[in-house]
Each structure stands twice: as C-alpha cells, then as structure tokens.
Amino acid sequence: MRVKFIRFLVLSCALAPFAAAQAPNSSSSGTPLPRLGKPGTTEMPATAANVGPNDAVVTVDGACKSGAAGCVSSVTREQFEKLVNAMKPGGMNADTRRNFAMQYAKILAFSDQARALGLENDPRYQQILQYVKDQLLVEALTQHYSEEYSHPSDQEIEDYYKQNSKRYVLANLQRVIIPSQPGAAEIKKPTEEEQKAYIEKVRQEWLKGADPAKLQKEALERVGLSGSVPDVNLKDQAPGMIPTTQQGVFDLKPGEISEPFVDPGAAYVYKMISEQQRPLADVKAEISKTLHDTKMRDKLQELTDSVKPKLNEAYFGPDKKPGPVEGTIITPKQGAPGAAQGASSSPQASSNAQQPASSSTKSSTPPPAPPK
C-alpha cells in the first residue's frame, strides 16, 4: 500500500511543472484554448469557451496549510490542459476530464501533506522515485516510436498494398456447415468414416447444382439440430473475417466449390460467387495502422532482444523455469497485422463477421486513481 501511495506522489511531483505555483503563468495567446473533446463523446459545456488560459479551473480548498514549499492550491486552464495532453495524448472527453480533475486535486492535497512530513527525503521514497521515473521513460520511449510510426508515407502504403493485394479483397461466398457433434441425446455421433463420407456427399450434390440452403438444413437435421438455419450467403467477406484455417477460400475462382475445411466440431464447404479488389483509398487507413503495428512490434522486439540480463546465480540461485520474467516492462501489445478474426465453429453461429477494429495508435494510459 505504501508503494502505491508513493507512486501517486511521484506522479504528482513529476508533473508538477505543468501545475506549479499559485500565481498564473503568462500565456502567448490571450484567446481561450480550444476544447479537447473527442468525437462521439460527451462534449464540454459551451461556457468552457469563456474560460481563459490563465483562469483557475481547479481550486484545492484547504490545501497549503502546512506551508511546505511547492504546494499548489489552484491550477489554471493552460496548466491543466497541458497535464491532460501529457497524461493522455488526444485529450479526454468531458466526463473523464472532470473525474480526472477531482482525482488530481486530491493528489495535490495528499502530496502537500507528504512534503510537510518530509517524506520526499525518505531514502525509500527516493529509490521508488527513480524506479518510477525509469518506468515513465519506458512509456515515453514507446510513445515516441508510436508517434514516429503513425504516419507512413503514401509510397509505403502503396507498396504494401501492391505486395499484399490479396488481403484487400471482398468476396461474396456461400457456405454450408456440416456439424459432427449431435445436438440431441438420441442422436448417435457419426464415426469419422461416416462423417467423411457425408461431407463428400454434400459437396458432390452441391457440385451437381443442389440448393445450398437445402443442404445446410439437412446437415443440421442429421445431427438433431432443428433450430434456426444459418444463412448460407456471406456477402462482402474480407480475409480477416474468415478463420485462418479457411483462408484458402479466397484462392477459388468464381463458381468454384472448395474442398472441405474440417475442424473438430464441423466441416465447412464454400462456393466463390464473386470477388473484387478493394480500392487503395478504401483501405489506406487500415494499411497505415498495419504498418504502424508492424513497425512497433519489430522495434519493441529489437529493443527486447538487445537486452540480455545476466544474473549472479550465487546471489539469485539457478534459473529453475525458463520463461518470461514477471513484471517485464517492454512487451509488444499489438497482434500480428492482418491476423484473421476467428469465426465461431458453431453450426448455428451468425455468419456476420467482425470488422477490423480501428483502434487509436495513441497512448491510452488512464488517469491515476486518488490515493487511499
């Protein structure tokens, strides 16, 4: 608990330049600072436009009674928004900003009391302070590279698009799911040979022109699944919407029916109806994020591989179980680019696929909670 409390004090001290002193700082601009509300979130009140950069937006009543040096009893708009942008690049929405202001006021009051007790001179605090500074520098380093890789050139994007054009197609498909697991107690599970023969029977009937919807219904009834039948038509399917083990479907030509893709619980047979290339303009943002994530992963891996700690076994003892070190700081957080979204193997699962998330490349470090 003490370490957690001291870390909040460290954050307060480390960020003090953005909210230092009770006297307002002069601003290079006499106009109110712009709002930092994000699209799709609660906007700040209209009256915020009337609050000047030197006006106090946080006042800590009851603070500075100790008379300790460095005490802060008020924070101007300019100081507060500098802090917000440092803590969360891109800004916070109105509700988050208000909650953060309340938490920050408590941190200021608690840190004032700590200084009055001389805790900033405690040797243990100094050790933790240095450790937390190093952690913050690691966060600053990753944020630096994230910013650096956030804006690939048009040429990089175009080259990646050409080299990976197969990733950026949209296909209209039909799919028949052939489950192997019984859906009713009285239904006997088919043997491996029986399942294999039935899958081939379904495929051959489809090749001869059978209605895939009828084949799908029969495949479900065969194992006692009498609920709703999934739609066999899959429109506008991108590679990331199909399970990795079934990506071969995009190699089909229009009109072709695939060999079965067999999973433990079911088999899947596809027919390619049509396929079209997505224009570069439509996937530019997606490629930009993929390039960012790839470069970030490679850079963090490079940094991680360049560090080879050697421990004194006489002190630490021998390494008993190789593996990741608990508390490792540098860890790539992004998955491999273009990873397929795994579709459900349930025969009654919805055929609607998940679109790739357009997550921000900015840091999403949440504001600290008030000390308890």
Residue, then its C-alpha position, 0 to 999 in steps of 0.5 A: m500500500r505504501v508503494k502505491f501511495i508513493r507512486f501517486l506522489v511521484l506522479s504528482c511531483a513529476l508533473a508538477p511543472f505543468a501545475a506549479a505555483q499559485a500565481p498564473n503563468s503568462s500565456s502567448s495567446g490571450t484567446p481561450l484554448p480550444r476544447l479537447g473533446k473527442p468525437g462521439t463523446t460527451e462534449m464540454p459545456a459551451t461556457a468552457a469557451n469563456v474560460g481563459p488560459n490563465d483562469a483557475v479551473v481547479t481550486v484545492d480548498g484547504a490545501c497549503k496549510s502546512g506551508a511546505a514549499g511547492c504546494v499548489s492550491s489552484v491550477t489554471r486552464e493552460q496548466f491543466e490542459k497541458l497535464v491532460n495532453a501529457m497524461k493522455p495524448g488526444g485529450m479526454n472527453a468531458d466526463t473523464r476530464r472532470n473525474f480526472a480533475m477531482q482525482y488530481a486535486k486530491i493528489l495535490a492535497f495528499s502530496d502537500q501533506a507528504r512534503a510537510l512530513g518530509l517524506e520526499n527525503d525518505p531514502r525509500y521514497q527516493q529509490i521508488l522515485q527513480y524506479v518510477k521515473d525509469q518506468l515513465l521513460v519506458e512509456a515515453l520511449t514507446q510513445h515516441y516510436s508510436e508517434e514516429y510510426s503513425h504516419p507512413s508515407d503514401q509510397e509505403i502504403e502503396d507498396y504494401y498494398k501492391q505486395n499484399s493485394k490479396r488481403y484487400v479483397l471482398a468476396n461474396l461466398q456461400r457456405v454450408i456447415i456440416p456439424s459432427q457433434p449431435g445436438a440431441a441425446e438420441i442422436k448417435k455421433p457419426t464415426e469419422e468414416e461416416q462423417k467423411a463420407y457425408i461431407e463428400k456427399v454434400r459437396q458432390e450434390w452441391l457440385k451437381g447444382a443442389d440448393p445450398a440452403k437445402l443442404q445446410k438444413e439437412a446437415l443440421e437435421r442429421v445431427g438433431l439440430s432443428g433450430s434456426v438455419p444459418d444463412v448460407n450467403l456471406k456477402d462482402q467477406a474480407p480475409g480477416m473475417i474468415p478463420t485462418t484455417q479457411q483462408g484458402v477460400f479466397d484462392l477459388k475462382p468464381g463458381e468454384i466449390s472448395e474442398p472441405f475445411v474440417d475442424p473438430g466440431a464441423a466441416y465447412v464447404y464454400k462456393m466463390i460467387s464473386e470477388q473484387q479488389r478493394p480500392l487503395a483509398d478504401v483501405k489506406a487507413e487500415i494499411s497505415k495502422t498495419l504498418h504502424d503495428t508492424k513497425m512497433r512490434d519489430k522495434l519493441q522486439e529489437l529493443t527486447d532482444s538487445v537486452k540480455p540480463k545476466l544474473n549472479e546465480a550465487y546471489f539469485g540461485p539457478d534459473k529453475k523455469p525458463g520463461p518470461v520474467e514477471g513484471t517485464i516492462i517492454t512487451p509488444k501489445q499489438g497482434a500480428p497485422g492482418a491476423a484473421q478474426g476467428a469465426s465461431s465453429s458453431p453450426q448455428a453461429s451468425s455468419n456476420a463477421q467482425q470488422p477490423a477494429s480501428s483502434s487509436t495508435k495513441s497512448s491510452t494510459p488512464p488517469p491515476a486513481p486518488p490515493k487511499 
